[in-house]
Each structure stands twice: as C-alpha cells, then as structure tokens.
Amino acid sequence: MANEPQGDLALIGLAVMGQNLILNMNDHGYTVVAFNRTVSKVDDFLAKEAKGTKVIGAHSIAEMVSKL
C-alpha cells in the first residue's frame, strides 16, 4: 500500500464542472482522486481528458477514501 499514489483531495462528480475543477486543481499541483457514480465515466475521464495528469481514479467511495 505504500507504493499506491495518494491524493491531496477528492472530488465526486465528473460532469463538465467536476472535470474542469479536477483538471484545474491538477494544474495547480494537487493530486486529485476522482469518483463518479457511473464508474465508466471515471475510466473515460482518465483515458481522455485526464490522460497524462496525476489524477487518480476511484471506482467506489471506499476506494476514494482509501486513496487520500
């Protein structure tokens, strides 16, 4: 578990505003854990908009909390 990336904060919701907030925080040096109720949106966001960033995906609330 020591090798897992750790987030500075987490955000729930990957609609337009959530995605932009996450990318903005990433641009300002924060590592953000992203969660969405529809899990496929997390994978799509990481593969597209957040590709090459330090954004960490989570597929459950428990996983999100464990990555903080």
Rosetta silent file (secondary structure, phi, psi, omega in degrees, C-alpha in Angstrom):
SEQUENCE: MANEPQGDLALIGLAVMGQNLILNMNDHGYTVVAFNRTVSKVDDFLAKEAKGTKVIGAHSIAEMVSKL
SCORE:     score description
SCORE:     0.000 S_00000001
   1 L     0.000  -23.204 -179.719    0.000    0.000    0.000 S_00000001
   2 L   -65.850  -23.422 -178.952    2.943    2.353    0.477 S_00000001
   3 L   -86.947  -10.297  179.865    3.503    2.353   -3.289 S_00000001
   4 L   -70.994  139.670  176.767   -0.044    3.427   -4.137 S_00000001
   5 L   -64.559  144.117 -179.880   -0.391    7.051   -5.206 S_00000001
   6 L  -114.453  136.344  179.418   -2.029    9.243   -2.582 S_00000001
   7 L   -90.198  152.010  174.025   -4.371   12.105   -3.357 S_00000001
   8 L   -79.744  -33.721  179.573   -4.375   15.510   -1.713 S_00000001
   9 E  -157.061  169.882 -178.956   -8.148   15.750   -2.050 S_00000001
  10 E  -128.750  154.468  176.969  -11.076   14.026   -3.719 S_00000001
  11 E  -137.205  134.458  178.330  -13.958   15.165   -5.864 S_00000001
  12 E  -104.902  126.093  176.514  -17.212   13.355   -6.570 S_00000001
  13 L   113.610  114.903 -177.137  -18.894   14.013   -9.898 S_00000001
  14 L  -114.421   37.418  169.092  -17.418   14.028  -13.373 S_00000001
  15 L   -75.839 -173.008 -174.551  -19.855   16.220  -15.250 S_00000001
  16 H   -55.110  -47.586 -177.882  -18.394   19.266  -17.009 S_00000001
  17 H   -65.419  -43.407 -179.970  -17.852   21.285  -13.815 S_00000001
  18 H   -62.473  -42.873  178.655  -16.320   18.378  -11.897 S_00000001
  19 H   -62.130  -45.317 -179.104  -13.908   17.556  -14.701 S_00000001
  20 H   -66.455  -37.686  176.440  -12.799   21.175  -15.017 S_00000001
  21 H   -62.378  -45.239 -179.957  -12.340   21.547  -11.249 S_00000001
  22 H   -61.889  -46.902 -179.074  -10.193   18.405  -11.147 S_00000001
  23 H   -65.291  -36.488  177.899   -8.052   19.495  -14.095 S_00000001
  24 H   -65.999  -45.058  178.796   -7.632   22.989  -12.615 S_00000001
  25 H   -63.871  -38.660  176.866   -6.537   21.614   -9.238 S_00000001
  26 H   -61.817  -42.907  178.914   -4.151   19.244  -11.032 S_00000001
  27 H   -62.374  -24.787  179.772   -2.677   22.185  -12.952 S_00000001
  28 L   -96.991   16.173  171.170   -2.042   23.901   -9.604 S_00000001
  29 L    94.284    4.418  179.473   -0.049   20.966   -8.228 S_00000001
  30 L   -93.689  144.159  172.578   -2.697   18.966   -6.377 S_00000001
  31 L   -96.565  119.705 -173.750   -3.213   15.243   -6.839 S_00000001
  32 E  -110.954  137.277  172.783   -6.964   14.667   -7.025 S_00000001
  33 E   -95.746  124.247 -176.057   -8.880   11.420   -6.570 S_00000001
  34 E  -106.859  132.992  176.450  -11.860   11.364   -8.951 S_00000001
  35 E  -134.372  146.180  173.776  -15.063    9.390   -8.369 S_00000001
  36 L  -142.316  145.191  179.988  -18.345    9.243  -10.239 S_00000001
  37 L   -57.952  -40.187  174.142  -21.474    7.222   -9.551 S_00000001
  38 L   -87.436  102.751 -170.270  -21.321    5.901  -13.123 S_00000001
  39 H   -59.164  -33.849 -178.763  -17.979    4.110  -12.927 S_00000001
  40 H   -61.291  -27.346  177.821  -17.398    4.091  -16.690 S_00000001
  41 H   -66.732  -31.961  177.127  -17.140    7.910  -16.593 S_00000001
  42 H   -64.002  -49.609 -179.157  -14.106    7.598  -14.303 S_00000001
  43 H   -63.034  -41.940  178.683  -12.324    5.319  -16.771 S_00000001
  44 H   -63.587  -43.357  179.941  -13.280    7.518  -19.746 S_00000001
  45 H   -62.231  -44.148  179.970  -12.094   10.682  -17.969 S_00000001
  46 H   -66.558  -33.922 -178.096   -8.746    9.111  -17.066 S_00000001
  47 H   -79.539  -23.810 -175.328   -8.253    7.816  -20.621 S_00000001
  48 L  -113.614  -88.198 -172.628   -9.182   11.079  -22.339 S_00000001
  49 L   -59.764  -37.253 -175.628   -9.322   14.454  -20.573 S_00000001
  50 L   -98.381    9.968 -179.832   -7.060   13.498  -17.651 S_00000001
  51 L   -61.493  132.348  179.270   -4.550   11.464  -19.671 S_00000001
  52 L    83.426    6.611  177.776   -1.000   12.372  -18.668 S_00000001
  53 L  -104.066 -179.685  177.183   -2.044   14.022  -15.390 S_00000001
  54 L   -96.156   15.364  179.561   -1.647   12.926  -11.764 S_00000001
  55 L   -67.046  136.072 -179.593   -5.414   12.406  -11.370 S_00000001
  56 E  -109.871  131.612  178.442   -6.235    9.136   -9.586 S_00000001
  57 E   -91.554  150.316  175.585   -9.438    7.264  -10.360 S_00000001
  58 E  -135.779  140.097 -178.354  -11.648    5.513   -7.827 S_00000001
  59 L  -103.491    2.458  175.532  -14.493    3.093   -8.529 S_00000001
  60 L  -155.080  162.342  177.356  -16.171    3.317   -5.110 S_00000001
  61 H   -62.637  -41.571 -179.909  -16.463    5.741   -2.221 S_00000001
  62 H   -61.404  -42.864  178.276  -14.422    3.360   -0.056 S_00000001
  63 H   -64.568  -40.614  179.032  -11.654    3.219   -2.659 S_00000001
  64 H   -59.261  -47.703 -179.004  -11.712    7.010   -2.987 S_00000001
  65 H   -64.510  -38.264 -179.036  -11.295    7.484    0.756 S_00000001
  66 H   -67.443  -19.830 -179.037   -8.511    4.890    0.919 S_00000001
  67 L   -92.561    5.157  177.282   -6.532    6.856   -1.683 S_00000001
  68 L   -93.688    0.000    0.000   -6.477   10.029    0.396 S_00000001
